[in-house]
Amino acid sequence: MTDKLKPLREQIDAIDAQILALLNQRAKVAQEVGHVKAETNAPVFRPEREAQVLRGVADRNPGPMVATDVQTIFREIMSACRALEKRVTVAYLGPVGTFSEQAVYQQFGSAVEGLPCASIDEVFRATEAGTADFGVVPVENSSEGAINRTLDLMLGTTTLISGEVAIAVHHSLMTKTGNMDGVQVICAHSQALAQCQVWLNQNYPNIERRAVASNAEAARMAGDDASVAAIASEMAGTQYKLGVVKGHIQDDPHNRTRFAVIGHLQTLPSGKDHTSLVLAVPNKAGAVYQLLAPLAKHGVSMTRFESRPARIGTWEYYFYVDVDGHVNDAAVGKALAELKDQAAFFKVLGSYPVSLT
């Protein structure tokens, strides 16, 4: 066995040496790119460029490695090279261990400075003020729908959406001891409690449920108090040294959450983009139909439509709309120009590369 393994291991060692040399060669070129960017004050992070690279390596991947694994490796390579120019700071809903933090690393790689915030409002404030270069905020969940606080804050923010990332959300019930002995309350974010309510009703119908700021906060509380159980990610459980009572307790096995990356960056077309808008219409018959007619006229597909009360006491609404394409695309540009002329309120929240997952 050893005789057969030795030459194979020597091959791997030789290949690893080549990979290391190429990685550093790439890093040196990335540093040169950084110098050119510094001369022109260009941004360090270009979401459209990184999306193109990741799509490209997946398309060219001959196997046997899975395309998503190849993308993960290249995301980390780009993250490390980007950090040689500048290590960007990214705000997210904390504390450490939230799905928002997971979304940060899935979008930016691990060579970033995470800035955990106490609320979604704080993520917006940190990004708007420049304390963070970017923020990552939850937008919608496949089971529970829109994150209303994020939609409300999008309306007035000075930031733009420059990216999106969707992650699979798997909830685990965890405690300090790994069992439910002595547990008096189950804590989680309100969305997580809603996403697990059928399972909780079947298994622990008589234990109090308490909504807290985030699942990771629930995990922190459970780490401090054996009478508290938390619903959170296993990453949060590891962070706060919890034992898993039961994993994958979400009612929808395909549960996913979509996050938006916000910042002051206006992205260029990547070839596969979404554009997000906020609209309001005059209070007259057929107004919504007439408002959206330019999209059909110019062949622009609408991928999302949400309404939120305008909160001015007159039963009026803002509409949050996602469409395929970039504002710089000819068809999208023409459709939005006509749409803007008809809307009582019109705001482009941003154009950005479609999530890879």
C-alpha positions in Angstrom: 0.0 0.0 0.0 2.8 2.5 1.0 4.7 1.7 -2.2 1.6 2.5 -4.3 0.8 5.7 -2.4 4.3 7.2 -2.4 4.5 8.1 -6.1 0.9 9.4 -6.1 1.7 11.6 -3.1 4.8 12.8 -4.8 2.7 13.8 -7.8 0.3 15.7 -5.5 3.2 17.5 -3.8 4.6 18.5 -7.2 1.2 19.7 -8.4 0.7 21.6 -5.1 4.0 23.4 -5.7 2.8 24.5 -9.1 -0.5 25.6 -7.7 1.3 27.7 -5.0 3.6 29.3 -7.6 0.6 30.2 -9.8 -1.4 31.5 -6.9 1.4 33.9 -6.0 1.9 34.8 -9.7 -1.9 35.7 -9.8 -1.5 37.7 -6.6 1.3 39.8 -8.1 -0.8 40.6 -11.1 -3.7 41.4 -8.8 -1.4 43.9 -7.0 -0.6 45.5 -10.3 -4.4 45.8 -10.9 -4.7 47.4 -7.5 -2.0 50.0 -8.5 -3.9 50.9 -11.7 -7.2 51.1 -9.7 -5.6 53.4 -7.2 -4.5 55.8 -9.9 -8.0 56.1 -11.2 -9.8 55.8 -7.9 -11.6 52.7 -9.1 -13.4 50.4 -6.6 -11.5 47.4 -5.2 -14.6 45.1 -5.4 -16.3 44.7 -8.8 -19.2 42.3 -8.3 -19.8 42.0 -12.0 -16.2 41.1 -12.7 -16.1 38.4 -10.0 -19.5 37.0 -11.1 -18.1 36.7 -14.7 -15.0 34.9 -13.4 -17.1 32.5 -11.3 -19.5 31.7 -14.1 -16.6 31.2 -16.4 -14.7 28.7 -14.3 -18.0 26.7 -13.8 -18.6 26.7 -17.6 -15.0 25.6 -18.4 -14.7 23.0 -15.6 -14.0 19.6 -17.1 -14.4 17.7 -13.9 -14.1 15.5 -11.8 -14.5 18.4 -9.3 -18.0 19.7 -9.0 -18.5 23.2 -10.5 -19.8 24.7 -7.2 -16.7 23.5 -5.4 -14.5 25.0 -8.1 -16.4 28.3 -7.7 -15.8 28.2 -3.9 -12.1 27.8 -4.4 -11.9 30.6 -6.9 -14.0 32.9 -4.7 -11.5 32.5 -2.0 -8.6 33.1 -4.4 -10.2 36.3 -5.5 -11.0 37.3 -1.9 -7.3 36.8 -0.9 -6.1 38.7 -3.9 -8.6 41.5 -3.3 -7.4 41.8 0.3 -3.9 42.6 -1.0 -5.4 45.8 -2.4 -7.8 46.4 0.5 -9.6 44.3 3.0 -13.2 45.5 2.6 -15.5 45.8 5.7 -18.9 44.3 5.4 -21.7 45.0 7.9 -24.3 42.3 8.6 -27.0 41.4 11.2 -25.1 40.0 14.1 -23.9 38.6 16.4 -21.3 36.2 15.0 -22.9 33.0 13.7 -26.0 34.4 11.8 -27.1 33.4 8.4 -26.3 37.0 7.4 -22.7 36.3 8.3 -22.8 33.2 6.2 -24.1 35.2 3.3 -21.2 37.7 3.7 -18.6 34.9 3.2 -20.5 33.3 0.4 -20.5 36.6 -1.5 -17.1 38.1 -0.6 -15.0 35.1 0.5 -13.3 35.0 3.9 -10.7 37.7 3.4 -13.0 40.5 4.6 -13.6 42.3 7.9 -17.0 41.4 9.2 -18.9 44.1 11.1 -21.8 42.5 13.2 -24.7 44.9 13.8 -27.5 44.8 16.3 -30.2 45.3 13.7 -31.0 45.7 10.0 -31.3 49.4 10.6 -27.7 49.5 12.0 -26.4 47.6 8.9 -27.9 50.4 6.7 -26.6 53.1 8.9 -23.0 51.7 9.0 -23.0 51.4 5.2 -24.5 54.8 4.5 -22.0 56.4 6.9 -19.0 54.6 5.3 -18.2 52.7 8.5 -18.6 49.6 6.3 -17.8 49.4 2.6 -20.8 47.2 2.1 -23.7 45.7 4.0 -25.6 42.4 3.6 -29.3 42.4 4.5 -32.0 39.7 4.2 -34.6 40.5 1.6 -36.9 37.5 1.4 -37.4 34.0 2.5 -38.8 31.2 0.4 -41.2 30.2 3.2 -42.2 33.4 4.9 -41.8 36.0 2.1 -40.4 39.5 2.3 -38.4 40.9 5.1 -40.5 44.0 5.6 -38.0 46.0 7.6 -35.5 45.7 4.8 -38.0 46.8 2.2 -39.0 49.9 4.2 -35.3 50.9 4.7 -34.6 50.4 0.9 -37.1 53.1 0.2 -35.1 55.9 1.9 -31.5 54.7 1.7 -28.8 56.4 -0.2 -27.1 53.1 -0.9 -27.6 50.9 -4.0 -27.9 47.2 -4.3 -24.7 45.8 -5.9 -25.2 42.1 -5.4 -27.5 39.3 -4.2 -26.8 36.0 -2.6 -29.2 33.1 -1.8 -28.3 30.6 0.8 -30.0 27.4 2.0 -31.4 27.9 5.5 -31.2 24.8 7.8 -32.4 25.4 11.3 -31.3 23.3 14.3 -32.7 23.1 17.8 -29.8 23.4 20.2 -29.2 23.7 24.0 -26.2 24.0 26.3 -26.5 20.3 27.2 -27.7 18.9 23.9 -31.1 17.8 25.4 -34.3 19.6 26.4 -34.1 18.8 30.1 -35.1 21.9 32.1 -35.7 24.0 29.0 -38.4 26.6 29.6 -38.2 28.8 26.5 -37.3 28.4 22.8 -35.7 31.5 21.3 -35.1 32.5 17.7 -35.7 35.3 15.3 -39.4 35.7 14.5 -38.8 34.4 10.9 -37.1 31.3 12.2 -39.9 30.6 14.6 -42.4 30.9 11.8 -40.3 28.7 9.5 -40.3 25.9 12.2 -43.8 26.3 13.7 -45.3 23.0 12.4 -42.3 21.0 13.8 -42.5 22.9 17.1 -46.2 22.4 17.4 -45.7 18.7 16.9 -42.8 18.3 19.2 -42.8 21.0 21.9 -46.2 22.6 21.8 -46.2 23.6 25.5 -42.8 25.4 25.7 -42.8 29.1 25.4 -41.4 30.6 22.2 -39.7 34.0 22.3 -38.6 36.1 19.4 -35.2 37.8 19.7 -33.1 40.0 17.4 -31.4 37.1 15.6 -30.8 33.4 15.7 -27.2 33.9 16.7 -28.4 36.0 19.6 -30.7 33.1 20.6 -27.6 30.8 20.4 -25.6 33.2 22.6 -28.5 33.2 25.2 -28.7 29.4 25.2 -24.9 29.2 25.7 -25.3 31.3 28.9 -28.5 29.7 30.2 -29.4 26.0 30.2 -33.1 26.8 30.5 -33.0 28.4 27.0 -33.1 26.5 23.7 -32.1 28.2 20.5 -33.1 27.7 16.9 -30.1 28.7 14.8 -27.5 27.4 12.3 -25.0 24.8 13.4 -22.3 27.4 12.7 -23.9 29.5 15.5 -24.1 26.4 17.7 -20.4 25.8 17.2 -19.6 29.4 18.0 -21.5 29.3 21.3 -20.6 25.6 22.2 -24.1 24.2 22.0 -25.3 20.7 21.5 -27.7 19.8 18.8 -31.1 18.4 20.0 -32.5 18.1 16.5 -31.2 19.3 13.1 -33.1 20.4 10.0 -36.3 21.3 11.9 -37.5 23.8 9.3 -40.9 23.0 7.9 -39.8 23.5 4.3 -36.7 21.3 3.4 -35.9 23.6 0.6 -36.0 26.7 2.8 -33.8 29.5 1.4 -33.2 33.2 2.2 -32.1 35.8 -0.4 -29.8 38.6 0.7 -29.0 41.9 -0.9 -25.5 43.5 -0.9 -25.8 47.2 -0.4 -23.2 49.9 -0.8 -22.3 53.0 -2.8 -21.1 51.1 -5.9 -23.0 51.2 -9.2 -22.2 47.9 -10.9 -21.7 47.5 -14.7 -23.5 44.8 -16.6 -22.2 41.2 -16.0 -24.3 39.5 -18.7 -26.8 38.0 -16.3 -28.3 40.7 -14.0 -31.3 41.8 -12.1 -32.6 45.3 -11.5 -34.7 46.3 -8.4 -37.1 49.2 -8.4 -39.6 50.8 -6.0 -42.7 52.3 -7.6 -46.0 54.0 -6.7 -49.0 54.7 -9.0 -51.6 57.3 -9.1 -54.9 56.3 -7.4 -57.0 55.5 -10.5 -58.5 52.4 -12.2 -56.0 50.3 -14.1 -53.0 52.2 -12.8 -50.9 49.2 -11.9 -51.6 47.5 -15.2 -50.7 50.6 -17.2 -47.6 51.2 -15.1 -46.2 47.7 -15.9 -47.2 47.7 -19.6 -43.7 49.1 -20.7 -42.1 45.9 -19.4 -44.2 43.7 -21.6 -43.8 46.2 -24.5 -40.0 45.9 -24.4 -39.8 42.2 -23.5 -38.5 42.7 -20.0 -39.4 39.9 -17.6 -40.6 40.7 -14.1 -39.2 38.3 -11.6 -40.6 39.7 -8.3 -43.5 41.9 -7.2 -44.1 42.9 -3.6 -46.4 45.6 -2.1 -45.9 47.6 1.1 -48.2 50.2 2.7 -47.0 53.8 2.1 -47.7 54.6 5.7 -49.3 57.9 5.0 -52.8 56.9 6.1 -54.5 56.9 2.7 -54.3 53.1 1.8 -51.6 53.8 -0.8 -48.8 51.3 -1.6 -45.2 51.1 -2.8 -44.5 48.3 -5.2 -41.1 46.5 -5.1 -40.3 45.1 -8.4 -37.4 43.0 -9.8 -36.8 42.6 -13.5 -34.3 40.6 -15.6 -31.5 42.7 -17.0 -29.4 45.8 -16.2 -30.3 49.4 -16.5 -27.7 49.8 -19.1 -29.3 47.1 -21.3 -31.2 48.8 -24.2 -34.5 47.1 -23.6 -34.5 47.6 -19.8 -33.4 51.3 -20.2 -36.3 52.0 -22.6 -38.9 50.2 -20.4 -37.7 52.1 -17.3 -37.8 55.4 -19.0 -41.4 54.9 -20.0 -42.3 53.4 -16.6 -40.8 56.5 -14.9 -43.0 58.8 -16.9 -46.1 57.0 -15.7 -45.2 56.4 -12.0 -46.2 58.6 -9.2 -42.9 57.5 -7.5 -39.9 55.8 -9.1 -36.6 54.7 -7.7 -34.0 52.3 -9.0 -32.5 50.4 -6.1 -29.7 49.0 -8.2 -28.7 46.6 -11.0 -26.5 43.7 -10.0 -25.3 40.2 -11.0 -27.8 37.4 -10.4 -26.9 35.1 -7.5 -24.8 32.1 -8.5 -26.8 29.8 -6.1 
